[in-house]
Structure formats: C-alpha cells, structure tokens
Amino acid sequence: MPEKATNAPLLTVNPIKAQVDEVIHIYLSRCPPKTEVTLRAKTTDEEGKLFESHAVFLTSEEGSLEVSSQKPIRGTYDEADPMGLFWSMEFSHRKKKDAFVKHASTPVFVDITVEIDEEVQAETTITRCFSDPYIKKIKVEEDGLVGCMYKPSLIKQCPGVLILGGTDGGNQEHAAALLATHGYAAFALSYFGVEGLPKNLVNIPIEYFEKAIHWMKSQHEVIDSQIAVIGFSRGGELALLLGTMFDDFKAVIAGSPSAFLTSGMVNRIFTPKPAWTYRGESLPYLPFAYRLSNMVNTWNKIISREPFSFLPIWDNSLKDKEKIKPSRIPVEKIKGPVLLISGGDDQLWPSSSYCDIMMKRLTKKKRPFRDLHLNYEKAGHFLCFPYSLPNLPVNVYAVVGARKVAFGGTTKENAHAARASWLEILKFLDTTFKKRVEKNVVPIC
C-alpha cells in the first residue's frame, strides 16, 4: 500500500489561460512518494464529441512530479512532453474514432484530473485561446465575399495574410485569430460549402479570390504591398495557383499541396468536373486513371469500415507525363518566396513528391527568393497550419459519410510536425516582411 499523503495533492498549472500555441507546465506536489499517479485530460470539439487522454507517472521521493520533464510510465503518449496530454487526446468512442473539429475562434476548455488508486485527488480546467482582447474581428459579407478578418487593434498597419481551407471550403477563423496575435491581419475566406457560396468544389471562379485580394488591399489596416496567402491541401493547391496568377502575393505558403490542378469534388468525393474557372473558361485538371484493383480494394475497405488510402489511384493517374502536363501549376511564376510543407506518409495524395517536383522547378529558374520545402518524413496529410495547430488533438484519418479515409502519419509525428512547422511559418512570414513581432503581454481570453 502506498504511503498516504498528509495533505491533498496540489495541482499547479502555469499558465491556466494561454494561447493555444503556448506551452503549459503542469506540476504536482504533496503526493505520496514513489507512487503511480494518473493525469487525465478531456475536452469537446465543436460537434460536441468528447476527446480524452491520460498518462501515468511515478512521483519522486518528495512526492512530486513535473510533466514537462518526466516520461510517462504508460498512457496515450510515451515521451517527456509538456503538451503530450493535449495533442494525444483521442475521440472517446474507441471503436468508431473521428476527427477533432475546430473552426471558430472560441477557446477550447481542457479538464485535467489527478487520480491516485482510481480516486480523483485534484482537478482544474485550462483555457486554450486563439485570440486575445486586443484582436479585432471584421466579419466580411460584401461583394459576394464570405469570411472573417482578424487583426491586432494596437498595430496601426500590418502585413495581410489570406487563409484558404481545404476540402470543406469553410473558413478557418481559429487559425486567423491565432495568426493575428502574432501581428498579422489574417483573412479567413470561405469559397464553397457555406451559405451564399457554391455547395461543392466545382467550377469555383478565380475572380472570387481576385475580389478578396482587392478587398484586403482596400483595408487601411493592411499594408497593401505586404500580402501573403496560406492554404492547406486543396487550399494549398489554390494558394499556389493564385500565386502564379496574381503578383499581389509577396509570399505563398502551401501545406500538403498538389503540384497539379485537381478535379472538382461533390460531397467531398472527386468528380470528373473542373474545380476552378477563370474568365468563363475551365482550368485543366489532372485526369483520374483508375485500375480495377484500386476500385475493388477501395470498395472492400468501405464494406469492412477500414481506413483506405488514395495513393494507389494517384500513382496510376500520374504515369502519363504528357497527359498531365496541362494541369501542372507553374510555381516558377510566383513573384515571391514559396514555403512548401509536406508529410512523407501522406496517404491522401503524394504531397512530398509533389513538393519535390515544385522545388525542382523553383530552383531551376534561379529565382531571387529563398524558397523552402519542409518535409516531415513520418507525418501524414494533417500536419500543419491552418488545419493542424500546435497542442490540439491530432487527426490521422477522417470519417466521410460511410467511408474512413486514411490521412497518414501517427498522432505523435503529426503533432511534432504541427508544432515545428508553425514556428517555421512564423519565421518565414516575419523574414519575408522584415518584421519582428513581440507577443502582446496582456490578459487573454
């Protein structure tokens, strides 16, 4: 039997409220010495789904433990990491599993409990913020545009960043709010799938994004000569395309992107229709080439409710080099530095290979810009901003209707990539715009 503590265990969290990209330190004292203690974390996503994690630690001879520097004996993560309890949270329904959904800029509340011998000894709630009191939100519903811009109200003018989502089409408000805390006017733009816009990713006019550029440049808070675009997945493809078409963008960041324009999507399923149009003309897209074996394998996975990978389909579709040429994105035309981010285990499409193709084109042109490709070898598709933010529950695959789509990587590798790439994104933007933003030291939330 473990020795009983004379006082109740003391749980200390510093800070109890913090931005989502800040590190939290958790300490425990006044526990029985050399005793197993279980820490549990719980939160809910925007759909009300419960996510949980846990880690078992051994207290010191003094009856204390420091999560930041101690490796768990067992649990949902396996290394010394101050934020391990946060990113390793999984959907509580173990058999079904699902993705953590977050788009709004409202805080995430995480309940922490301390258990000894399966009895709760201490508990607290941590607030994880995306914004602060000095961030101003501007809702955009004019000239057909749908989105929100977040900007630091204490800065008279700052660089602007257009943020593009992926296959859901919705805007990433939480990402825009977080970026604004680092000194940027961040415009999260929807382009399909929400009220007032096309239902599906089919025949989306590029003129829509041209309007968004003009709107950003007309805002007195935005330095009109310092605008970047960030996109993820289909949004990464779009960001690169916009960079080739409009010189207004002085930097392009694409996470898990394609090197080719891809077909449209209906109900998040690829369809033989164009995704993009310009001046009334459809832009060419990469034609799908299915093998019978691909179709049979996919169907078997759907029936068995197992996650399936799209990679075999892309492998077959990319074989005819001449046929796919018209759909290649001419990234060498971008008039600014390009940052590409990919995962070596991306199971949705071969983003690492795509980025290698684009880097060869960029370096061949001997451009006067510092282009960069960050490849996280063991990470999957969901590995970076604006879809994967530091210290939030990590997504490895998603449920789309009756299908489980594999996105690759592991919880640990995707979490590490999200954290590391976020710092690289901030560095890339700050370097491009020759700015140094000190984080506001103010009360948050």
Beta strands, then each sheet from edge to edge (+ up, - down):
strand 1: 10-14
strand 2: 17-19
strand 3: 25-29
strand 4: 36-44
strand 5: 50-58
strand 6: 65-66
strand 7: 74-75
strand 8: 90-91
strand 9: 108-116
strand 10: 119-129
strand 11: 135-140
strand 12: 147-152
strand 13: 158-164
strand 14: 185-189
strand 15: 204-205
strand 16: 222-232
strand 17: 249-255
strand 18: 263-266
strand 19: 269-274
strand 20: 276-278
strand 21: 281-282
strand 22: 338-343
strand 23: 372-376
strand 24: 397-400
strand 25: 403-406
sheet 1: 1+ 3- 6+
sheet 2: 2+ 10+ 9- 4+ 5- 7+
sheet 3: 2+ 10+ 9- 4+ 5- 8+
sheet 4: 11+ 12- 14+ 13+ 16+ 17+ 22+ 23+
sheet 5: 15+ 20+ 21-
sheet 6: 18+ 19-
sheet 7: 24+ 25-
end
